[in-house]
Amino acid sequence: MGFTSGVSKLTLFGLFAVTAMVVCYALERRGRIYILAFSGACILGSIYGFLQGAWPFGAVELVWAAIAFLRWKKAN
């Protein structure tokens, strides 16, 4: 029995998405690429929310993705 024996693939996907969001957010000051990566991670979080059936979470993550993408476009 491994770590994943009681954890679904969807849960692992969600864990990956949220972890990527936190890491990219923490690294945003190091470069524009992390802002764009944060936007992508938010999209993954949104997909997770919709697949899980938590559509409000999915919708809010889409908004965060759009905000981060606009920040990336404006960054120097």
Secondary structure as UniProt FT lines:
FT   HELIX           3..6
FT   HELIX           9..27
FT   HELIX           28..30
FT   HELIX           32..52
FT   HELIX           55..74
//
